Amino acid sequence: MKRLLLVNFAECPENLHFERALARAAARRRGLALDVLHDFDYHYDFIGAPLPPRGRRLRCAGLDALKKSFGRYDVVVLLDFPKRARCATAFLWLARQAPAGAKVFVANHLIPMPGQNLAADLARKWKALSGAKAGWMLEADDKELWRETGLAGTRLRRRGYATDCVYYKPSGAAPGGYVFSAGSAGRDYAALAAGAKRAGFGIKIFTDSEPGRLPANAEVLPLAKNLHNLKEAAERARAVAIPVKDSHVNESAGNSIAFLAMALGRPVLLKRTPYWERLIEDGRNGFLCDRLTPAALAAGLKRVAALSPASARRLGAAARRTVLKKASLDRFCSEFLRGLL
């Protein structure tokens, strides 16, 4: 029986989704036991944290307790850097000193910039990942920052962002008459709201940033406090649009919302970039616009409004197939375990 430990110290829904997908992949492999070591204060009941196959889900209670209880593992998988400073020493011990057959790192978010995260800063200072067998960074991330952690050469690998297509599965709910959008970084919600109004749609926005002055058709709700409502809000939208500004340097920004919407079979509208042209066939599995102006966004949303019910179903099915093929967490985790073990 091989034993694998997933270290999940970065509390967020995306990492719990990763944990769920890895547990599903591990359950399909004979002779593999998975333990999860986590530091979640919030249980995310709406997602659910199933018991890992043939293993346990354990809460980290500090470095001393971790050392005393640490078992034998063939592989330790470190998922992202801890969000909380209280986990930094435990993370460094796991990365550098904990006994294990092999250690790997998987990034499910962009690497924190210097000064943003204590564990990441210490990892760069001590090159804490220099002993890792391999590490996966997101494809749009800064390779130089990763090299400073000790991951370099062929050990540093790229991966695409992926979504939990089991959780984000269409329920058959009928779409409503509004446009949905979410996210806090680099968004031009004023242009989107104005475009939605021109196209005859209301708009619902989940964000923790200041969205600017919006027309009366816009409903704005905090994102962090509405994570449990995200799935329903996206699935019941007529379209999901992500207005990422040109000045935002990461051209893949918005993919977490776009992918979950596509997994739910909803039409997405995004600004055309080389990244999105790899994934969206305009008019077949989503829509692309060339500019983030109210007029251009309204034109894109009018294309969604013009879809017949049958055409909307075909487009939604094509969108889900795209995510299942190119951005599925279950697919990534299955291939990850196959290569690892």
Number of C-alpha atoms within 10 A of each C-alpha: 9 13 19 25 23 22 24 25 25 21 20 14 16 16 18 21 22 21 23 24 24 23 26 17 21 22 16 11 14 9 11 17 20 22 21 23 18 21 21 16 8 9 12 15 8 11 14 12 15 12 14 20 19 15 16 15 17 12 15 19 14 15 17 9 11 17 13 8 7 11 12 14 19 16 21 25 21 24 22 24 28 24 19 15 12 16 21 23 16 23 26 21 15 22 24 18 11 19 17 17 13 16 24 20 23 19 19 20 16 14 19 17 11 12 9 11 18 20 25 28 19 17 23 20 12 15 20 23 25 20 15 20 17 21 25 20 24 19 14 17 17 13 17 10 16 22 16 19 19 21 27 17 9 9 15 18 16 16 17 17 22 25 29 23 23 16 17 20 17 20 11 10 10 10 15 14 15 22 28 27 30 27 22 17 14 17 24 18 28 18 21 28 30 24 24 28 21 17 20 17 23 22 28 21 21 23 21 16 13 10 16 10 11 15 14 11 16 23 14 17 14 15 18 13 12 13 15 15 12 19 18 14 23 27 28 21 24 24 27 29 30 23 26 24 18 15 9 12 11 14 18 18 21 21 19 16 22 26 27 27 32 31 29 27 30 30 29 29 26 26 23 17 14 10 14 18 13 8 15 20 15 15 15 16 23 24 23 21 18 12 15 22 17 19 17 18 28 24 17 24 29 17 14 21 17 10 14 10 10 9 13 20 15 15 23 24 20 22 27 27 17 19 24 21 10 17 25 24 25 23 19 22 21 19 12 14 14 12 8 12 11
